Amino acid sequence: MSGQRWSLEQSTAWAEKIGWIVGCNFTPSTAGNQLEMWQSETFDPETIDRELGWAADLGMNAVRVYLHDLLFEADSKGFLNRVDQVLEIADNHKIGMIPVLFDGVWNTHPELGLQPEPAPNLHNSIWVQSPGVVILHDPEQWITLRPYVTKVLERFGQDPRVLAWDLFNEPDQMDRTTIEAGTRDPKIENAAGLLTEVFDWARSTQPSQPLTAGIWEYDSNLAPVMNSVSSLALEQSDIISFHHYGPEKDLTTIIHGLHQYQRPLICTEWLARSEGSTVDNLQIFSDQKVGAINWGLVDGKTQTRFPWRSWWEEVDDEEPWFHELLHSDGIPYSEHEATTFRRISKLHL
């Protein structure tokens, strides 16, 4: 029925049909943010095809890919056709997609057109939020986002190449605006309000795929921090998605805690080597039958092989890799990691 969260039976049936999801958050190495990936001037299907081939070679069957509301607003037909083209490329490699509609992380004022060059050695230096802070903090403008949500889901909501819909990435994450204000409270309030609308808009299209918004923040006991955003995500998501960039002991604790919701679990962000989130954690995801989508594939313009601390501490090219799995020529950062991906993914064929 329209507007109804999936039952436990529906979500379980979906998980049994899809099988174990293993993949990465994917941006081609030639794009530094969502706008560069999709704008016609910088859209690069040749690189996307090559790099998704490398993902398939590692045993991956899924990619999580960020869209952006400004792309739809500027050129809805061209944007949707490019999404269709990437879905086709991925499907040719037997890879499904989890599109992300909105994002609350990094630069607060997105602008279409030529994007700035990445700052040297700086993690995700030109990544942009969607929507920008001006719309997020003005509830009267939220309705302008509805066509983006409904038209994207009407176009692809019955498409088997789409595995699930991730409606909003870390909606209440800290950014320059919250740091300057000294509080996240206004962002949490507005993000929860917009996320409520987005769930309603998405459900109104009755997609065949599940809807989710991820948990990303935990308390000292490794339970989700319960504010209005995380409570909404847990109450409304058809499948439970979460992020965790820590060691395997903590990961296991978080997974066991989320099992109480009795819904399929997907970790839609992990892998931060210096934080203890290493490729060896893939065994935990496999054993627990929890989907595993690490951050990054090929080292490129997002520069996420550099750590988060590059924002407040200078790092150089010798810095051990934080995210990412492959050099720009497809050679693995670590042969052990590549072997681990191939070995574990084969167990689920």
C-alpha positions as CSV (number, residue, x, y, z in Angstrom):
1,M,0.0,0.0,0.0
2,S,1.1,3.6,-0.6
3,G,2.6,5.3,2.4
4,Q,3.2,2.2,4.4
5,R,6.5,0.9,5.8
6,W,7.4,-2.6,4.6
7,S,6.4,-5.4,6.9
8,L,9.1,-7.6,8.4
9,E,8.0,-10.3,6.0
10,Q,8.5,-8.0,3.0
11,S,11.9,-6.9,4.1
12,T,13.0,-10.5,4.8
13,A,11.7,-11.7,1.5
14,W,13.7,-8.9,-0.3
15,A,16.9,-9.9,1.5
16,E,16.5,-13.5,0.6
17,K,15.9,-12.6,-3.1
18,I,18.8,-10.2,-3.3
19,G,21.4,-12.3,-1.3
20,W,24.5,-10.9,0.4
21,I,25.4,-7.4,-0.8
22,V,29.1,-6.5,-1.0
23,G,30.3,-3.4,-2.8
24,C,31.6,0.1,-2.4
25,N,30.6,3.8,-2.4
26,F,31.4,4.7,-5.9
27,T,32.6,7.9,-7.5
28,P,34.7,7.6,-10.6
29,S,38.3,8.7,-10.0
30,T,37.8,11.6,-12.5
31,A,35.1,13.2,-10.3
32,G,35.7,15.1,-7.1
33,N,32.0,15.3,-6.1
34,Q,28.4,14.3,-7.1
35,L,28.1,17.3,-9.6
36,E,31.3,16.4,-11.4
37,M,30.2,12.8,-11.7
38,W,26.8,13.6,-13.3
39,Q,27.1,16.9,-15.1
40,S,27.2,16.5,-18.9
41,E,30.5,18.4,-19.2
42,T,32.3,16.0,-16.9
43,F,30.3,12.8,-17.1
44,D,32.8,10.0,-17.9
45,P,31.1,6.7,-18.8
46,E,34.4,5.3,-20.1
47,T,36.0,5.6,-16.7
48,I,32.9,4.4,-14.9
49,D,32.8,1.3,-17.1
50,R,36.5,0.5,-16.5
51,E,36.3,1.0,-12.8
52,L,33.1,-0.9,-12.3
53,G,34.8,-3.7,-14.1
54,W,37.5,-3.6,-11.5
55,A,34.9,-3.6,-8.8
56,A,33.3,-6.8,-10.3
57,D,36.8,-8.4,-10.4
58,L,37.0,-7.9,-6.7
59,G,33.7,-9.8,-6.3
60,M,31.5,-6.8,-5.7
61,N,27.8,-6.9,-6.7
62,A,26.7,-3.5,-5.5
63,V,27.6,0.2,-5.5
64,R,26.2,3.1,-3.5
65,V,26.1,6.2,-5.7
66,Y,25.3,9.8,-4.7
67,L,22.9,11.8,-6.8
68,H,22.1,15.6,-6.3
69,D,19.0,17.7,-6.4
70,L,20.6,20.5,-8.4
71,L,21.3,18.1,-11.2
72,F,17.7,17.3,-11.6
73,E,16.6,20.9,-11.2
74,A,19.0,22.0,-14.0
75,D,18.4,19.2,-16.6
76,S,16.0,16.5,-15.4
77,K,15.9,14.7,-18.7
78,G,19.6,14.6,-19.3
79,F,20.3,13.7,-15.6
80,L,17.9,10.8,-15.5
81,N,19.2,9.5,-18.8
82,R,22.8,9.6,-17.4
83,V,21.6,7.7,-14.3
84,D,20.0,5.1,-16.7
85,Q,23.3,4.9,-18.6
86,V,25.3,4.2,-15.4
87,L,22.7,1.6,-14.3
88,E,23.2,-0.1,-17.6
89,I,27.0,0.0,-17.3
90,A,26.8,-1.4,-13.7
91,D,24.3,-4.1,-14.7
92,N,26.6,-5.2,-17.5
93,H,29.1,-6.0,-14.7
94,K,26.4,-7.7,-12.7
95,I,26.4,-4.8,-10.2
96,G,23.3,-3.3,-8.7
97,M,23.0,0.3,-7.4
98,I,21.9,1.9,-4.2
99,P,21.2,5.6,-5.1
100,V,21.6,8.2,-2.4
101,L,19.2,11.1,-2.9
102,F,20.4,13.7,-0.3
103,D,23.5,14.2,1.8
104,G,24.2,16.3,4.9
105,V,28.0,16.1,4.8
106,W,30.8,18.4,3.7
107,N,30.5,21.7,1.8
108,T,27.3,23.6,2.6
109,H,26.8,25.7,-0.6
110,P,26.7,23.5,-3.7
111,E,26.8,25.2,-7.1
112,L,26.4,23.8,-10.5
113,G,29.0,24.3,-13.2
114,L,32.8,24.1,-13.2
115,Q,33.9,22.8,-9.8
116,P,37.0,24.0,-7.9
117,E,40.1,21.9,-8.1
118,P,40.6,19.7,-5.0
119,A,42.9,21.2,-2.3
120,P,46.1,19.0,-2.2
121,N,46.0,16.0,0.1
122,L,42.6,17.1,1.6
123,H,39.9,14.4,2.2
124,N,36.8,15.1,0.2
125,S,37.7,18.7,-0.3
126,I,35.0,19.6,-2.9
127,W,32.2,17.2,-1.9
128,V,28.9,19.0,-1.5
129,Q,25.7,18.7,0.5
130,S,22.3,18.1,-1.0
131,P,20.3,20.2,-0.5
132,G,22.5,23.1,0.4
133,V,22.2,24.7,3.8
134,V,19.9,27.6,2.5
135,I,17.1,25.1,1.5
136,L,17.7,22.8,4.5
137,H,17.1,25.6,7.0
138,D,14.1,27.0,5.2
139,P,11.1,24.6,5.5
140,E,9.1,26.7,3.0
141,Q,11.5,25.7,0.3
142,W,11.4,21.9,1.0
143,I,8.5,21.4,-1.3
144,T,10.7,22.4,-4.3
145,L,12.6,19.1,-3.7
146,R,9.5,16.9,-4.1
147,P,9.7,16.6,-7.9
148,Y,13.3,15.5,-7.7
149,V,12.3,12.7,-5.3
150,T,9.2,11.5,-7.0
151,K,10.4,11.7,-10.6
152,V,13.6,9.8,-9.8
153,L,11.6,7.1,-8.1
154,E,8.9,7.0,-10.7
155,R,11.6,6.5,-13.4
156,F,13.6,3.8,-11.5
157,G,11.3,2.6,-8.6
158,Q,10.4,-0.6,-10.4
159,D,13.9,-1.1,-12.0
160,P,15.6,-4.4,-10.9
161,R,19.0,-2.7,-11.4
162,V,18.2,-0.6,-8.3
163,L,18.7,-2.6,-5.1
164,A,17.4,-0.1,-2.5
165,W,17.0,3.7,-2.0
166,D,19.2,5.5,0.6
167,L,17.1,8.7,1.1
168,F,19.5,10.9,3.1
169,N,23.1,10.4,4.1
170,E,24.0,11.6,7.6
171,P,21.4,14.3,7.5
172,D,22.4,15.8,10.9
173,Q,26.2,15.6,10.5
174,M,28.4,18.4,11.7
175,D,29.5,21.0,9.1
176,R,30.9,24.6,9.1
177,T,27.4,26.0,9.8
178,T,27.0,23.9,13.0
179,I,30.6,24.6,14.1
180,E,30.1,28.3,13.7
181,A,26.8,28.2,15.5
182,G,28.2,26.1,18.3
183,T,25.3,23.7,18.2
184,R,23.8,21.0,15.9
185,D,20.3,21.4,17.2
186,P,18.8,23.5,14.3
187,K,20.3,21.1,11.8
188,I,19.0,18.1,13.6
189,E,15.5,19.7,13.8
190,N,15.4,20.7,10.1
191,A,17.0,17.5,8.9
192,A,14.4,15.4,10.7
193,G,11.6,17.5,9.2
194,L,12.9,17.2,5.7
195,L,13.6,13.5,6.1
196,T,10.0,13.0,7.2
197,E,8.8,14.6,4.0
198,V,11.3,12.7,1.8
199,F,10.1,9.3,3.2
200,D,6.5,10.4,2.5
201,W,7.3,11.5,-1.1
202,A,9.3,8.4,-1.8
203,R,6.6,6.1,-0.5
204,S,3.9,7.8,-2.5
205,T,5.6,6.4,-5.7
206,Q,5.3,2.8,-4.3
207,P,8.7,1.6,-5.3
208,S,9.5,-2.1,-5.5
209,Q,12.8,-1.5,-3.6
210,P,13.2,-0.8,0.1
211,L,13.7,2.7,1.5
212,T,16.4,3.4,4.1
213,A,18.2,6.2,5.9
214,G,21.3,5.3,7.8
215,I,22.4,5.4,11.4
216,W,25.9,6.9,11.8
217,E,26.4,8.0,15.4
218,Y,26.8,5.9,18.5
219,D,26.9,6.5,22.3
220,S,29.5,5.2,24.7
221,N,27.7,1.8,24.8
222,L,27.8,1.7,20.9
223,A,24.0,2.1,20.7
224,P,22.7,4.5,18.2
225,V,22.5,8.1,19.5
226,M,18.8,8.6,19.7
227,N,17.8,12.0,18.4
228,S,14.9,12.9,16.1
229,V,16.8,12.0,13.0
230,S,18.0,8.6,14.1
231,S,14.7,7.7,15.7
232,L,12.9,8.5,12.4
233,A,15.4,6.5,10.4
234,L,14.9,3.4,12.6
235,E,11.1,3.8,12.6
236,Q,10.7,4.4,8.9
237,S,13.4,2.4,7.1
238,D,12.3,-0.8,5.4
239,I,15.8,-2.2,5.9
240,I,18.3,-0.9,8.5
241,S,21.4,0.7,7.2
242,F,24.3,2.1,9.3
243,H,27.8,3.4,9.1
244,H,30.7,2.2,11.2
245,Y,34.4,3.1,10.8
246,G,35.8,1.2,13.9
247,P,37.4,-2.1,14.8
248,E,35.8,-5.5,14.5
249,K,34.9,-5.8,18.2
250,D,32.9,-2.6,18.1
251,L,31.4,-3.5,14.8
252,T,30.1,-6.8,16.2
253,T,28.6,-5.0,19.2
254,I,26.7,-2.6,16.9
255,I,25.5,-5.4,14.6
256,H,24.1,-7.3,17.6
257,G,22.4,-4.2,18.9
258,L,20.7,-3.5,15.5
259,H,19.5,-7.1,15.2
260,Q,16.7,-6.1,17.7
261,Y,14.9,-4.5,14.8
262,Q,14.6,-7.8,13.0
263,R,15.2,-6.2,9.6
264,P,18.0,-6.9,7.1
265,L,21.1,-4.9,7.8
266,I,23.5,-3.2,5.4
267,C,26.6,-1.3,6.5
268,T,26.6,1.4,3.9
269,E,29.9,3.0,5.0
270,W,33.0,1.3,6.5
271,L,36.8,1.0,5.9
272,A,39.0,3.5,7.7
273,R,42.3,1.7,8.1
274,S,43.8,3.9,10.8
275,E,40.6,3.8,12.8
276,G,40.7,0.0,13.0
277,S,38.1,-0.6,10.2
278,T,40.1,-2.8,7.9
279,V,39.2,-5.1,5.0
280,D,39.5,-8.0,7.5
281,N,36.2,-6.8,8.9
282,L,34.6,-8.2,5.8
283,Q,34.6,-11.6,7.5
284,I,32.3,-10.2,10.2
285,F,29.9,-8.9,7.7
286,S,29.9,-12.2,5.8
287,D,29.4,-14.3,8.9
288,Q,26.6,-12.1,10.2
289,K,25.0,-11.8,6.7
290,V,25.2,-8.0,6.9
291,G,25.6,-6.2,3.7
292,A,29.0,-4.4,3.4
293,I,29.6,-1.3,1.3
294,N,33.0,0.2,2.0
295,W,33.9,3.8,1.3
296,G,35.8,4.2,-2.0
297,L,37.2,2.1,-4.8
298,V,39.8,4.0,-6.9
299,D,42.1,6.7,-5.7
300,G,41.1,9.9,-7.4
301,K,39.7,13.4,-7.1
302,T,37.7,12.8,-3.9
303,Q,41.1,12.2,-2.3
304,T,39.6,10.0,0.4
305,R,42.7,7.9,0.7
306,F,43.7,10.8,3.0
307,P,42.3,10.7,6.5
308,W,39.6,12.9,8.0
309,R,42.3,14.6,10.1
310,S,43.7,16.1,6.9
311,W,41.1,18.9,7.6
312,W,43.0,20.1,10.6
313,E,46.4,18.6,10.3
314,E,48.7,18.6,7.2
315,V,49.4,15.2,5.7
316,D,51.7,14.2,2.8
317,D,51.6,11.6,0.0
318,E,53.3,9.0,2.2
319,E,50.3,8.9,4.5
320,P,48.9,5.3,4.7
321,W,45.6,5.0,2.9
322,F,42.5,5.7,4.8
323,H,39.7,4.7,2.3
324,E,40.0,3.4,-1.3
325,L,41.1,0.0,-2.5
326,L,42.8,0.5,-5.9
327,H,45.4,2.8,-7.5
328,S,44.3,4.8,-10.6
329,D,45.6,2.0,-12.9
330,G,43.5,-0.7,-11.1
331,I,46.4,-2.2,-9.1
332,P,45.3,-2.9,-5.5
333,Y,46.7,-0.9,-2.6
334,S,47.0,-4.3,-0.9
335,E,47.0,-7.7,-2.5
336,H,45.9,-9.2,0.8
337,E,42.8,-6.9,0.7
338,A,42.0,-7.8,-2.9
339,T,42.3,-11.5,-2.2
340,T,40.1,-11.1,0.9
341,F,37.3,-9.5,-1.2
342,R,37.5,-12.2,-3.8
343,R,37.6,-15.1,-1.3
344,I,34.7,-14.0,0.8
345,S,32.5,-12.8,-2.0
346,K,32.8,-16.3,-3.6
347,L,31.4,-17.9,-0.5
348,H,28.0,-16.2,-1.3
349,L,27.7,-17.1,-5.0
